[in-house]
């Protein structure tokens, strides 16, 4: 049974932008969690300001989400995702008013800050102008 969506969940458009840059599943070992649900759990914890142990039971277990956050932090994956999205935007591969890309970049930047990671993304206004609205 599918769960109801939370306001913090990735949209389909955001997931399509993000999915190609996530690691592929290993061919051996335990089956991994659905990465979209892992990222949705991280975004929920960020938006709700919830303690790890207070996450709702219909999301990925907090230990799993925290483990992915830490592994990806050590591997530099958050920075690479940011770099790819910035390059994607600068190369003009997205429309100027692409809300999905702008929203995803903001959310990843907030997630990096929340996790205590250095953020190397220029302010959103640098791409869309100071008066851009999303």
N, C-alpha and C positions, 0 to 999 in steps of 0.2 A: 504494500500500500504506500502510495506516495504521500509525503507530508505536505502540508500547506506551506506556501512561500512566506518568508519573512521579508519585511521591507529592506533589509540589508543584503538580501540574496543578489547574486549576479544575474543580470538580464541575459537573455539568449545572445544578444548582440555583443555584450561584453565577454561572454564565455567564448564566442567564436574568435574574438581578437586574442584572447589569452591562451586558449587550449593548445595551439601549435607550439608554444614555447615552454610548455611544461614537460617534465621528464616522462619517458615512456615506461611502461610497466616492465619489470624484470620477468624473464621467462621461467625462473625457478623461485622457489620459496613460497611464502604465504601470499595469497591474493591481496592486492592493495585496495585501499578505500577508493571510492570515486573522488577524484581530485576536486571536482566542482563542489562537492559537499564539504570537503576539507576547507576550501577557500571560503565557502559560505559560512562555515563555523567560525573561522578567523574573523570574518567581517562582522558577524553577529557579536562576537565578544568585544570587538573594537567599538561598534556602534552603541551597544548596550552598556558598555563599561562594566561588564559582568566579570566576576571572579571565575577562574577556569572551572572550579567545581560547581558553580551555579548555572552552567550552561543547560539549556533545555535537553531533555532526553531524546528528542527526535532528531537532534543534530549528531554529528560525529562525536564519539567520546572525547572528553577534554584531553586525555593523555595522548590520543592519536593526533589531534589538532596541534597540541603543543609540541609534540615530537616532530611533526612536519615543519612547523615554524622554526624550530631550532636547527634541524638538519639543513633546511634551505638557507637559513642565515649563515651557518658555517660554510656552506658550499658557495655562497655569493650569488645564489639564484635570484634573490629579490633585486639586487643591483643590476643583474643581467636583464631581468624582465623590464626594469625601468629604462635601461639603455635601449632595448629593442623598441619599446613603445615611443620613446623620444625620437629615435631614428625613423620609425614608421610615420610619425607626425611630420617631421621635418622633410621627409622625402615626398610628402604630398600624397601618400598612399591612402589617406583618409580624406573625406570631404572636409572643407573648412569648418563646417558646423556639425561635425560628427560628435553627437552627444555621448555616444557609448565610449569612444576613446577618451574624451575629456573626463568623463565621470570615472572611468577605470583608472586613469592616471592619478586622479585626485585620491581615490580610495587606496591605491597601492602606496602612494606617498604617505597617507595617514597611517596605514598599517605598518610601514617601515618606522615611522616616528614612534608609534605606540610600542613597537617591539624593541625600541632602543637602537635602531640601526641608523647609520648615516644615510641621509637622503641627498641624492645628487640630481634631483629633478628641478629644473627652473620653474618659477611660478607660472601657473596656467596662463596668465595675461601675456607672457612672453610669446605664446603661439597664437592666441586668438584676439589679442588686444585687451586693453585694460577694462573695457566695458562689456566684455563677453559675458553672457549668461548661460547657465547650463541647467 
